[in-house]
Structures are given as C-alpha cells and as structure tokens.
Amino acid sequence: MSLTSLLPTNWGIQDYITILVGVTAFLTVLAVWNTAIVRDPMRSRIKALAERRDHMRAGFMAPQRRERRTQREKSVGIMRQVVKRMNLMRSQSSQRIVQKLAEAGWRSKDSVVVYLFFKLILPILVGVVATVMLFGLGMFDLKPLMRIAAAIGSVLLAAIAPDILVKNKTTKRQAEIRKALPDALDLLVICAEAGLTVDAALSKVAREMAKSCDELADEFSLTAVELGFLTNRRQALENLSRRVDMPALRGVVTTLIQTERYGTPLSQSLRVLSAEFRNERLMRAEEKAARLPAVLTVPLICFILPALFIVLIGPAILKVMDNFVHMNM
C-alpha cells in the first residue's frame, strides 16, 4: 500500500497547499507562544531560596520570641505579685482603671497590672532619685525651700505620668476612629443593602478597615464576636460605646440598637449618620484653617518679619552709613 492511496482522490493541489499553510501557521503561533511564555529558570530557584530563607528565619526567630515572651511573663509576674500584696486589684477604682485602659486600647489583664505597678512604684523611684540629686549630690544651686518644692513636684509629676500617658493614647485613638468612621459607615451601608446581618456586616467592615484604621477594625471585630456569643445583643453594642466614649460612635450604636429592637431600615439611618459625620469633619477642617492665620502671627513676627526688614531696609541703612562716613572724611 502506497502513501498516495491513503489520500483523498478528489483533492487538488490547492487543497494540499491550504493544509500546508494552516499547519505552518499553527506551528508559527505555537513557537511564538512558547517564546513569549518562556520563564527565567533562575526565578523559580530564587523563589525557592526565598521560601527556604523565610522558613529558616522563622525557625531562628521562634526561640527568640519564646524567650522574649518568657522574660515578659516573668516581669509581669513580679509586677502581679507586688500588686497583689498591696491589694490594688481589689480596690473600687480598679474597674474604673480597666475602663480607662479599654478606652486607650489596652484590654488585657497584664495592662492593668503594669499600670497599677508603675502607678505605685514610679513616684517612689522618682522621689528617691530627686532627693539624692537635690539634697545628696547638690546638683542644682537652689534654696532649701525650692529643693523641697522640686522634690515634691517631681513626685507628683511621676504620680500622674501614667494617667497622662493613658489620656494621650485615648485622645489619639479617638481621633483616628473619628477620621475613619464615615468611611466605615459607608461600608456598613453597602453591607446592609447587600442583605448582611449586623454582625456579618461588622466583620466585613473590620476586615476592610484593617489597613486604614486598625483601631476601628479592632473594635468592630470585637463587637461582631460579642454579638455572636452574648445572649443580649444590646449589651454587645453598648460595650462598643463604652470602650470608645465618643458621641459619634454612640449615635451609631443607638441606631444599631434601634434596628435590632424595632426593625428600622439600617441602610438609610447609617447613610444619614455618614453624611452628618462627613459634614462635621469638613467643618472641623474649616475651623482649623480659619485658626491658621492667628496661629501663624507669632512665628511671622518673630522669624519672618526681622529677616524681611533686614533684606529690605539693610541696603538703605548701609548706604546711609557710607554717606555719613564720606561726609566726615
């Protein structure tokens, strides 16, 4: 059997040329595709080496992290023993301290122990150091009454230093939450219109806001978890307003509570709140811009105007002085 007997008898030379051109075009496209998708073999090797390096780094860092955690637990354990011996955790103000630390973003039990420890030890330590420096070493040339006043003032400053730190942390945290709240409400509106429940919407918004505002994402995620396991859902929402003592967030919590209780439309209420918060943020920015000229008055008088006077009047004064020198000569 010859090869020509396997071919169709009714095909002409044009049919064979067409098939040959088609096969050639297919091979050409295949060659171009293989050339285009060819990858550098070093890239996969570099990626494998990077993954291996990450695994090795994790292996080396794990003992260090465990060691740091052990040292921190030991230090916190010592602080806890001191606090327990002084019965500071059983005082009536401990709940208020827990509330203040929660508003600052520190909700662990160790934070309460560290706060109470430094609240107790810091005035004693600073008082001893100030007494040694002022009376023992005589580092500052002060009168006896001034030395006593300086020692007492340093002790009082050390006593209120933890409260100042917590207050500053709370203020900064509330400012970050206030800036990110309108965007979070817009996301809540989208989630509510998509048919998600309140806890699912809060979880989704927390995941989306984790990069832009970690504080608000943390609060929303914690509220979503509390909505899932607390029997009273209103208590979970009230815990959010208790942790973040802000009028804007209290309005959001009130809206969510009304939605849970009466079944009011959530998206419309949140959209109104978002518009109000955006207008409030715009008014606050305009207020800061309006105060800017008054704030810049002192730097303008102290730093800019003297240099401007020197540049403008300096050459004329020098010229007048030269004229007087020539007249005397």
TIKOL-506617 format. One line per field, with one value per residue (C-alpha): residue in one letter; chain; x, y, z. Coordinates in nm, 2 decimals, padded with zeros to 4 digits. Example, Ala and Ser with C-alpha at 12.3 -4.5 7.8 and 13.67 -1.06 7.14 Angstrom:
# TIKOL-506617
res	A,S
chain	A,A
x	01.23,01.37
y	-00.45,-00.11
z	00.78,00.71
This chain:
# TIKOL-506617
res	M,S,L,T,S,L,L,P,T,N,W,G,I,Q,D,Y,I,T,I,L,V,G,V,T,A,F,L,T,V,L,A,V,W,N,T,A,I,V,R,D,P,M,R,S,R,I,K,A,L,A,E,R,R,D,H,M,R,A,G,F,M,A,P,Q,R,R,E,R,R,T,Q,R,E,K,S,V,G,I,M,R,Q,V,V,K,R,M,N,L,M,R,S,Q,S,S,Q,R,I,V,Q,K,L,A,E,A,G,W,R,S,K,D,S,V,V,V,Y,L,F,F,K,L,I,L,P,I,L,V,G,V,V,A,T,V,M,L,F,G,L,G,M,F,D,L,K,P,L,M,R,I,A,A,A,I,G,S,V,L,L,A,A,I,A,P,D,I,L,V,K,N,K,T,T,K,R,Q,A,E,I,R,K,A,L,P,D,A,L,D,L,L,V,I,C,A,E,A,G,L,T,V,D,A,A,L,S,K,V,A,R,E,M,A,K,S,C,D,E,L,A,D,E,F,S,L,T,A,V,E,L,G,F,L,T,N,R,R,Q,A,L,E,N,L,S,R,R,V,D,M,P,A,L,R,G,V,V,T,T,L,I,Q,T,E,R,Y,G,T,P,L,S,Q,S,L,R,V,L,S,A,E,F,R,N,E,R,L,M,R,A,E,E,K,A,A,R,L,P,A,V,L,T,V,P,L,I,C,F,I,L,P,A,L,F,I,V,L,I,G,P,A,I,L,K,V,M,D,N,F,V,H,M,N,M
chain	A,A,A,A,A,A,A,A,A,A,A,A,A,A,A,A,A,A,A,A,A,A,A,A,A,A,A,A,A,A,A,A,A,A,A,A,A,A,A,A,A,A,A,A,A,A,A,A,A,A,A,A,A,A,A,A,A,A,A,A,A,A,A,A,A,A,A,A,A,A,A,A,A,A,A,A,A,A,A,A,A,A,A,A,A,A,A,A,A,A,A,A,A,A,A,A,A,A,A,A,A,A,A,A,A,A,A,A,A,A,A,A,A,A,A,A,A,A,A,A,A,A,A,A,A,A,A,A,A,A,A,A,A,A,A,A,A,A,A,A,A,A,A,A,A,A,A,A,A,A,A,A,A,A,A,A,A,A,A,A,A,A,A,A,A,A,A,A,A,A,A,A,A,A,A,A,A,A,A,A,A,A,A,A,A,A,A,A,A,A,A,A,A,A,A,A,A,A,A,A,A,A,A,A,A,A,A,A,A,A,A,A,A,A,A,A,A,A,A,A,A,A,A,A,A,A,A,A,A,A,A,A,A,A,A,A,A,A,A,A,A,A,A,A,A,A,A,A,A,A,A,A,A,A,A,A,A,A,A,A,A,A,A,A,A,A,A,A,A,A,A,A,A,A,A,A,A,A,A,A,A,A,A,A,A,A,A,A,A,A,A,A,A,A,A,A,A,A,A,A,A,A,A,A,A,A,A,A,A,A,A,A,A,A,A,A,A,A,A,A,A,A,A,A,A,A,A,A,A
x	00.00,00.15,00.11,-00.09,-00.36,-00.44,-00.50,-00.84,-00.87,-01.08,-00.83,-00.64,-00.31,-00.48,-00.62,-00.28,-00.13,-00.41,-00.35,00.03,-00.02,-00.26,-00.01,00.27,00.07,-00.02,00.34,00.44,00.19,00.30,00.66,00.58,00.37,00.64,00.89,00.65,00.58,00.93,01.03,01.37,01.47,01.65,01.32,01.19,01.52,01.52,01.17,01.25,01.56,01.34,01.09,01.36,01.52,01.18,01.14,01.49,01.43,01.11,01.30,01.56,01.31,01.08,01.32,01.39,01.02,00.96,01.25,01.11,00.77,00.91,01.10,00.79,00.58,00.85,00.85,00.47,00.46,00.68,00.46,00.15,00.29,00.37,00.02,-00.15,00.05,-00.07,-00.43,-00.46,-00.67,-00.94,-00.99,-01.31,-01.11,-00.98,-01.30,-01.26,-00.89,-01.00,-01.25,-00.98,-00.73,-01.00,-01.07,-00.70,-00.70,-00.53,-00.78,-00.56,-00.52,-00.15,-00.20,-00.40,-00.12,00.15,-00.05,-00.10,00.26,00.40,00.14,00.28,00.65,00.71,00.65,00.87,01.15,01.14,01.12,01.43,01.62,01.52,01.61,01.95,02.02,01.89,02.00,02.26,02.46,02.35,02.34,02.13,02.21,01.87,01.74,01.62,01.25,01.30,01.46,01.18,00.93,01.12,01.13,00.75,00.68,00.88,00.69,00.35,00.45,00.56,00.23,00.02,00.25,00.06,-00.27,-00.13,00.00,-00.33,-00.52,-00.29,-00.33,-00.71,-00.72,-00.51,-00.71,-01.04,-00.91,-00.81,-01.15,-01.33,-01.15,-01.23,-01.58,-01.76,-01.58,-01.67,-02.04,-02.04,-01.91,-02.18,-02.44,-02.32,-02.32,-02.67,-02.80,-02.64,-02.85,-02.59,-02.68,-02.53,-02.26,-02.16,-02.15,-01.93,-01.69,-01.67,-01.61,-01.35,-01.16,-01.18,-01.08,-00.78,-00.53,-00.66,-00.77,-00.66,-00.83,-01.18,-01.13,-01.04,-01.35,-01.58,-01.43,-01.47,-01.83,-01.90,-01.76,-01.96,-02.28,-02.22,-02.18,-02.36,-02.72,-02.81,-02.71,-02.78,-02.51,-02.26,-02.34,-02.34,-01.99,-01.87,-01.99,-01.84,-01.50,-01.50,-01.65,-01.74,-02.07,-02.04,-02.00,-02.27,-02.50,-02.41,-02.46,-02.81,-02.90,-02.79,-02.98,-03.30,-03.25,-03.22,-03.52,-03.77,-03.66,-03.60,-03.41,-03.04,-02.90,-03.10,-03.01,-02.64,-02.64,-02.77,-02.52,-02.24,-02.34,-02.35,-02.01,-01.86,-02.01,-01.87,-01.53,-01.54,-01.64,-01.36,-01.11,-01.25,-01.22,-00.86,-00.80,-00.97,-00.74,-00.43,-00.37,-00.39,-00.16,00.10,00.11,00.37,00.61,00.56,00.65,00.95,01.11,00.99,00.95,01.30,01.46,01.23,01.32,01.69,01.66,01.45,01.60,01.95,02.09,01.94,02.09,02.43,02.42,02.33,02.62,02.86,02.73,02.79,03.15,03.23,03.09,03.31,03.61
y	00.00,00.33,00.67,00.82,00.56,00.69,01.04,01.15,01.12,01.43,01.67,01.91,02.09,02.39,02.18,02.04,02.39,02.52,02.24,02.30,02.68,02.60,02.37,02.62,02.90,02.67,02.59,02.95,03.06,02.78,02.88,03.25,03.14,02.93,03.21,03.46,03.25,03.13,03.20,03.25,02.93,03.14,03.30,02.97,02.90,03.24,03.19,02.86,03.01,03.29,03.05,02.84,03.15,03.25,02.91,02.92,03.27,03.16,02.87,03.11,03.37,03.13,03.06,03.43,03.51,03.24,03.38,03.73,03.61,03.42,03.73,03.94,03.69,03.68,04.06,04.08,03.80,04.01,04.31,04.10,03.98,04.33,04.45,04.15,04.22,04.58,04.46,04.72,04.49,04.47,04.84,05.01,05.21,04.90,04.88,05.24,05.18,04.88,05.11,05.38,05.13,04.98,05.32,05.35,05.02,04.81,04.54,04.26,04.19,04.24,04.61,04.67,04.51,04.71,05.03,04.97,04.87,05.19,05.40,05.26,05.24,05.54,05.81,05.63,05.58,05.94,06.07,05.88,05.99,06.35,06.35,06.21,06.46,06.76,06.70,06.43,06.54,06.91,06.91,07.23,07.55,07.60,07.73,07.47,07.55,07.54,07.19,07.06,07.21,07.05,06.71,06.72,06.84,06.55,06.30,06.45,06.45,06.09,06.00,06.15,06.04,05.71,05.89,06.14,05.86,05.68,06.00,06.09,05.74,05.76,06.10,05.98,05.67,05.85,06.10,05.81,05.64,05.98,06.02,05.67,05.64,05.80,05.55,05.26,05.37,05.38,05.02,04.93,05.08,04.87,04.56,04.63,04.69,04.36,04.18,04.10,04.09,04.34,04.10,03.99,04.35,04.45,04.16,04.25,04.62,04.52,04.32,04.60,04.87,04.68,04.86,05.21,05.22,04.93,05.08,05.09,04.75,04.60,04.75,04.63,04.28,04.25,04.37,04.12,03.84,03.96,03.97,03.61,03.47,03.71,03.63,04.00,04.16,04.51,04.45,04.38,04.71,04.90,04.76,04.92,05.26,05.20,05.12,05.41,05.70,05.93,06.10,05.99,05.63,05.64,05.76,05.46,05.23,05.38,05.33,04.97,04.91,05.06,04.84,04.53,04.62,04.78,04.66,05.01,05.03,05.02,05.15,05.47,05.56,05.48,05.69,05.99,05.94,05.91,06.24,06.41,06.29,06.40,06.75,06.75,06.65,06.92,07.19,07.08,07.12,07.46,07.56,07.46,07.65,07.96,07.95,07.92,08.30,08.37,08.08,08.20,08.55,08.48,08.29,08.56,08.84,08.65,08.49,08.62,08.99,09.05,08.88,09.07,09.40,09.32,09.24,09.55,09.81,09.68,09.81,10.16,10.17,10.06,10.33,10.60,10.49,10.51,10.86,10.97,10.82,11.01,11.34,11.31,11.25
z	00.00,-00.11,00.07,-00.22,-00.18,00.17,00.05,-00.09,-00.46,-00.52,-00.36,-00.57,-00.54,-00.38,-00.10,-00.01,-00.02,00.21,00.46,00.45,00.51,00.80,00.97,00.91,01.07,01.37,01.42,01.39,01.65,01.88,01.85,01.92,02.22,02.37,02.32,02.48,02.79,02.85,03.20,03.36,03.54,03.79,03.91,04.04,04.21,04.37,04.49,04.64,04.81,04.95,05.09,05.24,05.39,05.54,05.70,05.84,05.97,06.13,06.29,06.43,06.54,06.72,07.01,07.04,07.05,07.31,07.51,07.49,07.59,07.88,08.00,07.97,08.16,08.44,08.46,08.46,08.72,08.95,08.90,08.97,09.30,09.41,09.31,09.49,09.80,09.81,09.73,09.45,09.23,09.49,09.52,09.40,09.14,08.96,08.75,08.65,08.56,08.34,08.17,08.11,07.97,07.75,07.60,07.53,07.35,07.63,07.73,07.87,08.24,08.21,08.11,08.44,08.64,08.46,08.51,08.88,08.93,08.77,08.95,09.28,09.20,08.98,09.24,09.50,09.24,09.11,09.47,09.57,09.26,09.31,09.68,09.61,09.32,09.51,09.87,09.85,09.54,09.54,09.16,09.14,09.32,09.48,09.81,10.07,10.01,09.63,09.67,09.87,09.62,09.33,09.50,09.58,09.23,09.07,09.29,09.19,08.82,08.84,09.01,08.73,08.45,08.38,08.37,08.12,07.90,07.91,07.83,07.54,07.40,07.43,07.26,06.97,06.93,06.93,06.67,06.44,06.49,06.43,06.09,05.97,06.10,05.79,05.55,05.78,05.78,05.40,05.40,05.66,05.43,05.14,05.35,05.49,05.13,05.03,05.29,05.55,05.92,06.17,06.30,05.95,05.83,06.12,06.05,05.68,05.76,06.02,05.75,05.50,05.75,05.90,05.68,05.70,06.07,06.29,06.60,06.45,06.28,06.62,06.79,06.51,06.51,06.89,06.87,06.60,06.82,07.12,06.90,06.82,07.17,07.41,07.49,07.50,07.17,07.30,07.57,07.29,07.12,07.45,07.52,07.19,07.30,07.65,07.50,07.27,07.45,07.15,07.07,06.70,06.79,07.05,06.77,06.56,06.85,06.92,06.55,06.56,06.88,06.73,06.42,06.64,06.85,06.62,06.28,06.13,05.80,05.88,05.55,05.54,05.90,05.85,05.53,05.72,06.00,05.75,05.58,05.92,06.02,05.69,05.73,06.09,05.97,05.70,05.95,06.18,05.89,05.81,06.17,06.18,05.85,06.00,06.31,06.10,06.04,06.42,06.49,06.23,06.37,06.64,06.40,06.14,06.39,06.55,06.25,05.91,05.96,06.10,05.81,05.57,05.73,05.71,05.34,05.25,05.49,05.52,05.19,05.26,05.61,05.48,05.21,05.46,05.68,05.38,05.31,05.66,05.65,05.33,05.47,05.78,05.57
